[in-house]
Amino acid sequence: MAARDSTQAGPAHVAIIMDGNGRWAQMRGRPRLYGHQAGARRVREIVEACPDLGIRYLTIFAFSTENWKRTQAEVAGLMMLFRRYIQKEAEALHDEGVRVRFIGDRDRLDGKLVSLMQSLEDLTADNDLVHLTIAINYGGRDEVARATKRLAREVAAGRLDPEDVDAETLAHFLDTCLLPDPDLVIRTSGEARISNFLLWQSAYAEYEFTPVLWPDFTRTHFEKIMQDYATRDRRFGAVKA
């Protein structure tokens, strides 16, 4: 997708690495899943803030391809939490005009969860106020690898000339092919790394690393980051005359 005009004050697409749920729970002497539950509740507040802030696209990192390395109990708890979240929030998201999409490799996910994901996508398909994309079993490198496989099949089938393949062509095969690139990527909890999230799409995104743990990340924190973003000078590799 093309980069946005740097004269625009606010970001149209914000992506968030929702980090710090486990630490938040452990600081309170509670199991890590308690923090994930608190983090899931925080999502609603941030989604609801988007229209007032001029944000049409919000992408959140819920579960990475690397998160399978966590304990079996935590992974099972997270999968249960995802199912419950969809069942509980589906109607509210729909009523609020939110369109929901999921990105990531669904092959490893539980069949019931995949069915719920598809049902929510179908339910909200005509909504346009906020486009909420949830990354589950997602990794940036995995996404590019899967996109490359699909592109290679098109070339092998004779439907695509190798000489016509460029960056824009590959982008059409990514999970995010229907979305604009993110203008701003936020990571909570104080970690200053991107953890394999939207590697291709974030080539010219601005980044904000905040020490606030995700369950404590309120609309006020979100608004402050948007205010700071408005002061940034985005040149996309160009130099001002």
C-alpha positions in Angstrom: 0.0 0.0 0.0 1.1 3.6 -0.7 2.4 5.7 2.2 0.1 8.4 3.4 0.6 12.1 3.0 2.9 13.3 5.8 0.8 16.5 6.2 -2.0 14.4 7.8 -2.1 15.2 11.5 -3.3 11.8 12.8 -2.7 8.2 11.9 -5.4 6.4 10.0 -4.0 3.0 10.9 -2.6 2.2 14.3 -1.1 -1.2 15.2 -0.5 -2.3 18.8 1.7 -5.0 20.3 -0.3 -5.6 23.5 2.5 -6.6 25.9 2.7 -6.9 29.6 -0.3 -8.9 30.5 1.6 -11.6 32.3 3.8 -9.3 34.3 0.8 -7.2 35.3 -0.8 -10.3 36.8 2.4 -11.5 38.5 2.9 -8.1 40.1 -0.5 -8.7 41.7 0.3 -12.3 42.8 -2.1 -13.7 40.2 -1.6 -16.3 37.4 -0.6 -15.0 34.0 -4.0 -15.8 32.5 -5.6 -13.3 34.9 -3.5 -10.6 33.1 -4.6 -11.8 29.7 -8.2 -11.5 30.8 -7.6 -8.0 32.0 -5.9 -7.2 28.7 -8.9 -8.5 26.7 -11.2 -6.1 28.5 -8.9 -3.2 27.7 -9.3 -3.8 24.0 -12.9 -2.5 24.1 -11.9 0.9 25.5 -9.2 1.4 22.8 -11.5 0.3 20.0 -14.2 2.7 21.2 -11.7 5.6 21.3 -10.7 5.2 17.6 -13.6 7.1 15.9 -13.0 10.2 18.0 -9.3 10.1 17.2 -9.8 9.7 13.5 -8.4 6.1 13.5 -10.2 3.9 11.0 -7.9 0.9 11.2 -6.7 -0.7 14.4 -4.6 -3.9 14.3 -3.8 -5.7 17.5 -1.3 -8.5 18.2 -3.1 -11.2 20.2 -1.0 -14.3 19.7 2.3 -14.8 17.8 3.7 -17.8 16.0 6.3 -17.8 18.8 3.8 -17.9 21.6 3.3 -21.6 21.2 6.5 -21.9 23.2 4.7 -20.9 26.3 3.4 -23.5 28.8 0.6 -25.7 27.6 -1.6 -24.4 30.3 -1.1 -20.8 29.2 -1.6 -21.5 25.5 -4.8 -23.5 26.3 -6.0 -20.7 28.5 -5.4 -18.1 25.8 -7.3 -20.1 23.2 -10.2 -20.4 25.6 -10.0 -16.7 26.2 -10.1 -16.0 22.4 -13.2 -18.1 22.0 -15.0 -16.5 24.9 -14.0 -13.0 23.7 -15.5 -13.6 20.3 -18.7 -15.0 21.7 -19.1 -12.2 24.3 -18.1 -9.3 22.1 -19.5 -10.2 18.7 -22.8 -8.4 18.9 -21.4 -5.3 20.6 -18.7 -5.0 18.0 -21.3 -5.3 15.2 -23.7 -2.8 16.8 -20.8 -0.3 17.1 -20.0 -0.5 13.4 -16.7 -2.4 13.8 -15.5 -4.6 11.0 -13.4 -7.5 12.3 -10.7 -9.3 10.4 -8.3 -11.9 11.6 -4.8 -12.4 10.2 -2.3 -15.2 10.7 -2.1 -18.9 9.9 -5.3 -20.6 10.9 -4.1 -24.1 10.1 -2.8 -24.7 13.7 -5.8 -23.2 15.5 -8.7 -25.2 17.0 -11.5 -25.8 14.6 -14.1 -24.2 16.9 -12.0 -21.1 17.2 -11.6 -20.8 13.5 -15.3 -21.2 13.0 -16.0 -18.4 15.5 -13.5 -16.2 13.8 -15.1 -16.7 10.4 -18.6 -16.1 11.8 -17.5 -12.8 13.3 -15.9 -11.7 10.1 -19.1 -12.6 8.2 -21.3 -10.8 10.8 -19.3 -7.6 10.6 -18.4 -7.6 6.9 -20.5 -4.6 6.0 -19.4 -2.4 8.9 -17.0 0.5 8.1 -16.7 2.8 11.2 -13.6 1.0 12.6 -11.7 -1.8 10.9 -10.3 -4.0 13.8 -7.8 -6.6 12.7 -6.7 -9.2 15.2 -3.5 -11.1 14.6 -3.7 -14.7 16.0 -1.0 -17.3 15.3 0.7 -14.5 13.3 4.3 -13.8 12.6 5.7 -11.3 10.1 8.3 -13.8 8.6 5.7 -16.5 8.5 3.3 -14.2 6.7 5.9 -13.3 4.0 6.8 -17.0 3.6 3.2 -17.9 3.1 2.7 -15.0 0.7 5.8 -16.1 -1.3 4.4 -19.6 -1.6 1.1 -18.3 -3.0 2.9 -16.1 -5.4 5.2 -18.9 -6.5 2.1 -21.1 -7.2 0.7 -18.4 -9.5 4.0 -18.2 -11.4 4.2 -22.0 -11.7 0.6 -22.1 -13.0 1.5 -19.5 -15.7 -0.9 -16.9 -14.3 1.9 -14.5 -13.3 5.0 -13.5 -15.2 8.1 -13.6 -13.0 9.2 -10.3 -14.6 6.1 -8.6 -13.3 6.8 -9.5 -9.7 7.8 -6.5 -7.5 7.1 -5.3 -4.0 3.6 -4.3 -4.8 2.9 -7.7 -6.3 4.0 -9.5 -3.1 1.9 -7.1 -1.0 -1.2 -8.4 -2.7 -0.5 -11.9 -1.3 0.0 -10.8 2.3 -2.7 -11.3 5.0 -3.1 -7.5 5.1 -3.7 -7.1 1.4 -7.0 -5.3 2.0 -5.6 -2.9 4.6 -3.4 0.3 4.4 0.0 0.1 5.9 0.1 1.2 9.6 1.1 4.8 10.2 2.0 4.1 13.9 3.0 1.0 15.8 2.7 1.1 19.6 4.2 -1.4 22.0 3.3 -1.4 25.6 5.2 -2.7 28.7 8.6 -1.0 28.0 10.0 -3.5 25.6 11.7 -1.8 22.6 11.4 -4.4 19.9 8.9 -5.3 17.2 8.8 -9.0 17.8 8.1 -10.1 14.3 5.0 -8.0 13.9 4.0 -6.5 10.5 7.5 -6.5 9.3 6.7 -5.8 5.7 3.9 -3.3 6.3 5.7 -1.2 8.9 8.7 -0.2 6.8 7.8 3.5 7.1 5.6 3.4 10.3 6.4 5.5 13.3 7.0 3.7 16.5 6.1 4.4 20.1 7.4 2.3 23.0 5.5 3.0 26.3 6.4 1.6 29.7 2.7 1.2 30.5 1.6 -2.4 30.8 -1.3 -3.3 28.4 -4.0 -3.8 31.1 -3.2 -0.3 32.4 -3.2 1.3 28.9 -6.2 3.6 29.0 -7.8 6.0 26.5 -5.8 8.8 28.1 -2.5 7.1 27.3 -3.8 6.5 23.8 -4.8 10.1 23.3 -1.4 11.3 24.5 0.4 9.2 22.0 -1.8 10.5 19.2 -1.0 14.0 20.3 2.7 13.3 20.2 2.4 11.6 16.8 0.9 14.8 15.3 4.1 16.6 16.0 6.3 14.1 14.0 7.7 15.0 10.6 7.1 12.0 8.3 9.2 12.3 5.1 9.2 8.7 3.8 12.8 9.0 2.7 12.4 12.4 1.1 14.1 15.6 2.1 12.2 18.9 2.5 12.9 21.5 -0.1 
